[in-house]
Structures are given as structure tokens and as C-alpha cells.
Amino acid sequence: KPDQKSALTAREREVLAQVVRGLTNRQIATRLGVSQHTVHRHVANVFIKTGLSSRAAAVAFALRNGID
């Protein structure tokens, strides 16, 4: 099984760190200077690559893996 954390791109980890902070996709998009659609796609990729299905589960994954 590949390491799920290393499967994430730097940008996906950056977006996930913002999710950990409780930001919405709109807020993340504003901070990173990208569209909400792009943020949504990054979050979806995190879910796919980690096998998770919710932002809460993604936050728990991030905290367990030092992404914060």
C-alpha cells in the first residue's frame, strides 16, 4: 500500500492544511489565489488518494500525519 501522505502533491497538502484550519473552499481559494473549483478539485483528490470521504476525516488524517 503506497504511503498516502506522500501520494499528495504539495498543493494538495497546502489545501488540506487550510481545511485543518477550518476554512471554506471560498476562503482557501482567496488565500491561495485560485478558483473555488480548483480548491474543490484538490480536496476531491485528497479524498480519492487517502480513501477518505469527509472533511472531518481528512482533518484527522492530516493531524495524524503532521499536515497542519
N, CA, C and O of each residue as an XYZ file, in Angstrom:
272
protein
N       0.858     -1.194      0.000
C       0.000      0.000      0.000
C       0.893      1.242      0.000
O       1.735      1.383      0.886
N       0.731      2.141     -0.966
C       1.585      3.336     -1.008
C       1.298      4.257      0.169
O       0.193      4.270      0.712
N       2.297      5.013      0.548
C       2.149      5.980      1.635
C       1.181      7.069      1.184
O       1.451      7.800      0.232
N       0.055      7.166      1.877
C      -0.988      8.110      1.458
C      -0.518      9.550      1.556
O      -0.846     10.366      0.695
N       0.242      9.874      2.586
C       0.702     11.254      2.749
C       1.594     11.666      1.578
O       1.441     12.757      1.029
N       2.527     10.789      1.197
C       3.440     11.151      0.117
C       2.754     11.123     -1.240
O       3.279     11.669     -2.211
N       1.578     10.488     -1.317
C       0.836     10.474     -2.577
C       0.224     11.843     -2.867
O      -0.129     12.142     -4.008
N       0.099     12.670     -1.836
C      -0.482     14.002     -2.025
C       0.563     14.954     -2.598
O       1.733     14.917     -2.217
N       0.117     15.808     -3.521
C       1.014     16.830     -4.052
C       1.226     17.915     -3.002
O       0.495     17.992     -2.015
N       2.217     18.734     -3.225
C       2.477     19.844     -2.302
C       1.250     20.745     -2.201
O       0.909     21.206     -1.111
N       0.591     20.998     -3.315
C      -0.586     21.868     -3.310
C      -1.745     21.213     -2.562
O      -2.468     21.884     -1.826
N      -1.923     19.903     -2.749
C      -2.969     19.199     -2.016
C      -2.708     19.264     -0.517
O      -3.640     19.451      0.265
N      -1.458     19.114     -0.109
C      -1.119     19.227      1.317
C      -1.369     20.648      1.815
O      -1.827     20.845      2.941
N      -1.065     21.636      0.972
C      -1.297     23.038      1.336
C      -2.797     23.306      1.530
O      -3.198     23.958      2.493
N      -3.607     22.800      0.614
C      -5.064     22.962      0.725
C      -5.568     22.231      1.965
O      -6.393     22.765      2.707
N      -5.080     21.020      2.192
C      -5.504     20.246      3.353
C      -5.157     20.970      4.652
O      -5.939     20.941      5.603
N      -4.010     21.610      4.701
C      -3.636     22.376      5.897
C      -4.623     23.508      6.149
O      -4.904     23.841      7.300
N      -5.150     24.098      5.087
C      -6.156     25.152      5.244
C      -7.492     24.568      5.705
O      -8.219     25.201      6.470
N      -7.809     23.370      5.242
C      -9.018     22.677      5.707
C      -8.897     22.418      7.209
O      -9.863     22.582      7.953
N      -7.706     22.014      7.645
C      -7.466     21.786      9.082
C      -7.778     23.046      9.883
O      -8.283     22.964     11.002
N      -7.480     24.206      9.313
C      -7.734     25.475      9.993
C      -9.218     25.861      9.979
O      -9.607     26.882     10.545
N     -10.037     25.035      9.328
C     -11.479     25.275      9.329
C     -11.959     26.215      8.240
O     -13.087     26.705      8.297
N     -11.117     26.471      7.247
C     -11.504     27.392      6.179
C     -12.405     26.707      5.160
O     -12.300     25.505      4.918
N     -13.288     27.499      4.574
C     -14.150     27.013      3.495
C     -13.359     27.008      2.193
O     -12.280     27.594      2.105
N     -13.911     26.337      1.180
C     -13.261     26.347     -0.134
C     -13.102     27.780     -0.640
O     -12.074     28.122     -1.225
N     -14.105     28.610     -0.420
C     -14.034     30.007     -0.867
C     -12.873     30.739     -0.180
O     -12.107     31.456     -0.825
N     -12.760     30.546      1.125
C     -11.679     31.203      1.877
C     -10.304     30.693      1.438
O      -9.356     31.468      1.314
N     -10.207     29.386      1.206
C      -8.937     28.806      0.747
C      -8.584     29.359     -0.624
O      -7.436     29.725     -0.877
N      -9.571     29.418     -1.507
C      -9.329     29.943     -2.857
C      -8.802     31.368     -2.803
O      -7.864     31.714     -3.522
N      -9.401     32.195     -1.952
C      -8.957     33.578     -1.810
C      -7.522     33.639     -1.303
O      -6.705     34.394     -1.830
N      -7.217     32.843     -0.278
C      -5.858     32.835      0.289
C      -4.804     32.381     -0.704
O      -3.695     32.915     -0.737
N      -5.162     31.380     -1.523
C      -4.176     30.807     -2.443
C      -4.211     31.447     -3.829
O      -3.358     31.160     -4.670
N      -5.192     32.310     -4.066
C      -5.271     32.983     -5.362
C      -5.678     32.061     -6.493
O      -5.216     32.204     -7.625
N      -6.552     31.111     -6.175
C      -7.062     30.183     -7.189
C      -8.589     30.192     -7.128
O      -9.174     30.833     -6.254
N      -9.230     29.485     -8.051
C     -10.692     29.441     -8.060
C     -11.214     28.441     -7.026
O     -10.499     27.542     -6.585
N     -12.471     28.625     -6.659
C     -13.107     27.659     -5.755
C     -13.147     26.272     -6.385
O     -13.010     25.261     -5.695
N     -13.334     26.234     -7.692
C     -13.347     24.948     -8.395
C     -12.010     24.227     -8.219
O     -11.980     23.017     -7.995
N     -10.916     24.962     -8.321
C      -9.588     24.372     -8.155
C      -9.429     23.814     -6.745
O      -8.905     22.715     -6.564
N      -9.874     24.560     -5.762
C      -9.807     24.078     -4.375
C     -10.663     22.819     -4.227
O     -10.228     21.838     -3.624
N     -11.868     22.848     -4.774
C     -12.751     21.678     -4.712
C     -12.062     20.459     -5.310
O     -12.142     19.361     -4.759
N     -11.386     20.653     -6.439
C     -10.682     19.550     -7.112
C      -9.549     19.016     -6.233
O      -9.356     17.804     -6.136
N      -8.803     19.916     -5.596
C      -7.719     19.476     -4.705
C      -8.278     18.672     -3.527
O      -7.728     17.631     -3.165
N      -9.370     19.156     -2.933
C      -9.997     18.438     -1.816
C     -10.484     17.070     -2.295
O     -10.294     16.067     -1.606
N     -11.102     17.027     -3.456
C     -11.571     15.752     -4.013
C     -10.396     14.804     -4.232
O     -10.503     13.610     -3.954
N      -9.283     15.326     -4.726
C      -8.092     14.488     -4.937
C      -7.571     13.940     -3.614
O      -7.143     12.788     -3.542
N      -7.604     14.758     -2.575
C      -7.192     14.286     -1.244
C      -8.080     13.116     -0.827
O      -7.580     12.096     -0.352
N      -9.397     13.258     -1.003
C     -10.318     12.184     -0.650
C     -10.003     10.908     -1.433
O      -9.959      9.818     -0.864
N      -9.785     11.053     -2.734
C      -9.501      9.898     -3.590
C      -8.205      9.218     -3.165
O      -8.163      7.999     -3.002
N      -7.158      9.999     -2.988
C      -5.835      9.433     -2.688
C      -5.739      8.824     -1.295
O      -4.938      7.918     -1.068
N      -6.550      9.316     -0.361
C      -6.488      8.812      1.009
C      -7.598      7.813      1.321
O      -7.558      7.131      2.346
N      -8.587      7.730      0.433
C      -9.709      6.845      0.679
C     -10.697      7.403      1.694
O     -11.528      6.667      2.227
N     -10.608      8.697      1.960
C     -11.488      9.347      2.929
C     -12.714      9.919      2.219
O     -12.732     10.067      0.997
N     -13.743     10.237      3.017
C     -14.969     10.722      2.382
C     -15.560     11.955      3.050
O     -16.676     12.357      2.720
N     -14.829     12.564      3.988
C     -15.360     13.775      4.611
C     -14.217     14.695      5.009
O     -13.076     14.265      5.180
N     -14.551     15.969      5.152
C     -13.548     16.938      5.590
C     -13.072     16.610      7.000
O     -11.893     16.778      7.311
N     -13.987     16.139      7.861
C     -13.603     15.791      9.227
C     -12.583     14.652      9.234
O     -11.603     14.697      9.977
N     -12.813     13.644      8.413
C     -11.863     12.531      8.319
C     -10.536     13.012      7.741
O      -9.472     12.556      8.159
N     -10.599     13.933      6.783
C      -9.375     14.479      6.195
C      -8.576     15.274      7.222
O      -7.346     15.220      7.236
N      -9.279     16.014      8.084
C      -8.604     16.767      9.150
C      -7.910     15.796     10.106
O      -6.758     16.010     10.481
N      -8.598     14.750     10.493
C      -7.993     13.753     11.394
C      -6.770     13.128     10.733
O      -5.738     12.968     11.384
N      -6.866     12.771      9.451
C      -5.733     12.217      8.702
C      -4.567     13.205      8.706
O      -3.420     12.833      8.955
N      -4.883     14.473      8.424
C      -3.838     15.494      8.349
C      -3.118     15.623      9.690
O      -1.889     15.671      9.739
N      -3.874     15.677     10.756
C      -3.263     15.840     12.083
C      -2.418     14.618     12.458
O      -1.358     14.761     13.068
N      -2.881     13.430     12.097
C      -2.096     12.215     12.358
C      -0.793     12.196     11.569
O       0.193     11.589     11.988
N      -0.803     12.870     10.417
C       0.346     12.825      9.522
C       1.156     14.110      9.482
O       1.974     14.301      8.583
N       0.936     14.983     10.443
C       1.746     16.200     10.533
C       1.468     17.231      9.471
O       2.329     18.056      9.167
N       0.281     17.200      8.902
C      -0.106     18.207      7.899
C      -1.015     19.197      8.610
O      -2.216     18.966      8.753
N      -0.437     20.288      9.048
C      -1.227     21.296      9.740
C      -0.504     22.613      9.677
O      -0.995     23.613     10.202
